[in-house]
Amino acid sequence: MDKNSKKKMIIYQVLPRLFGNGHIYSFYDGSLAQNGCGKMNDFTSEAFDEIKRLGATHIWYTGLIEHATQTDYSRYGIAKDHPSIVKGKAGSPYAIKDYYDIDPDLAVDVSNRMGEFEDLVKRTHQAGLKMIIDFVPNHVARQYHSDVAPDGVEDFGAHDDKQKAFSEQNNFYYIPGQPLRAQFDLKAGAKTPYIENPARATANDRFNAYPNESDWYEAVKLNYGVDYQNGGSYNFYPFPDTWHKMAHILEFWASKGVDGFRCDMVEMVPVAFWAWVIPQIKENYNVDFIGEVYNPNEYRNFIEVGKFDYLYDKVGLYDTLRNVTCGYASANDITKCWQATNDIQEKMLHFMENHDEQRIASAMFAGSGRHGKAAMIISAAMLPAPVMWYMGQDLGERGMHAEGFSGIDGRTTIFDYWSLESIYRWRNDNKFDQGLLTQEQKDLQSFYAKLFNLCQSEKAIREGQFFGLQYANLKGWRYNENKQYSFVRYCDGELIIGIVNFDAHEANVGVLLPNHLFEYFELPSFKEVEVVELFSGRTEQIVFLPNHTVDTTVGAFTGKLLKMKIEK
């Protein structure tokens, strides 16, 4: 690849707690001692080589920062958490307990957990990969307390006026005069119940003292100067104390050498904060900010005003591709997705799995990892956007276990001590030799590796222009517009025709090339030309003429990338 060419961002999301766990069998609702836990040190040079082989440029380490847990680390000076306000034995990585510390579960030597994190940063960079960590701005664990904060840093709520429901200089929202009266057991097997008086607003904007089990009850909402209970008025000047505390936290981790922050639920924090803090951090550190957003009407606000580098494309492309894969929607709907974000396409992060979503291979989604190939080709190769995949996705991980706090929901637990058989087999005692993988797992992982590496090696995919072909193939003679989708990527004399098939059966298709395609790119025409199918490496002969069809056969739930070189 040309050294002056830009790379396509390809993110591997991984939960270290599960990645390196050497226990292949796990007990339901098991403790750390029973079920084990992966460590930061499990990311060895062999692991990095394998992750890079699959095509990653970045690793998003999910759950590194210390969060509430039912495991007792009091001998290390870490206060115990009350079990009634911890989800699962391991706890949620999004209930941050100490924003200046690393989760003790992930360290071989708990007393040196920050040192092990700093080594992980170095090893990640030495492997030629960039490092992303979570930033959770909207809420913290109910028993947040920093044991290791730098000198002069005060805890959230240290100087709050708890008699006020809202004050722009309070870090939390309060329900004055009312203790927490949760709609669940506040004792949960402990000797005494959890007490919070006055109660604070729960993380999912629950502004009363009665959260229930469906709420984010393990965390309390932080106050950024928005008075939600009085019309949502903004109180941003002087800048709220929470803004300053969060800016310091971001600077702390940026100074450790991380390359980016995946920012949780950014819409629950005012865009004015992001507009203030992101330029500050970027002034001193070369870091990317990725926002988890769900409201397409706010995309441009968070990019243009909030200064985010990338945003989740969940409600648009992910939801559409899921519905098309499952047969609930037409492939034509994909066009609406890229048209809706055409001006910000390079800012949208594409994915088909992450820790919040159900596994492609789960019974609740497609039932098999193979059935997600067509959707992944669209996600990764159709547009000049970054792409992400989740650990085990490339192995057909099903997420169909009842782990403990997490029931059988098609997701991989983030709350429990657990292990993934697919990852265990892939790692194979750090050999990564495919010795324990099934043929189906090998085949699926080979597809993902090929796709992601093509995204990097093929300039037309990496940085080429996009041209949609679907509009020209509506009601095609040998083209099912509901099950097939097609597009072109072009750059510097290299043209790739992408054709995907969401049908459960192989399809003989004829993809019409409209006259406008030839005019738009000023392309010559050929009565017959040889193309290379990039996944297989095999050649095909096609007709490359305006208003003529490219005829080929595409397998079930997969696709082809047909490449040709053009000399004008």
Secondary structure by P-SEA (a helix, b strand, c coil): ccccccccbbbbbbccccccccccccccccccccccccccccccaaaaaaaaaacccccccccccccccccccccccccccccccccccccccccccccccccccccccccaaaaaaaaaaaaaaaacbbbbbbbbccccccccccccccccccccccccccccccccccccccccccccccccccccccccccccccccccccccccccccccccccbbbbbcccccccccccccccccaaaaaaaaaaaaaaaacccccccccccccccccccccaaaaaaccbbbbbbbcccccaaaaaaacccccbbbcccccaaaaaaaaaccccccaaaaaaaacccccccccccccccccccccccccccccccaaaaaaaacccccbbbbbcccccccccccccccccccccccccccccccaaaaaaacccccccccccaaaaaaaaaaaaaaaaacccccccbbbbbbccccccccccccccccccbbbbcccbbbbbbbbccccccbbbbbbcaaaaaaabbbbbcbbbbbcccccbbbbbbbcccccccccccccbbbbbbbbbcc
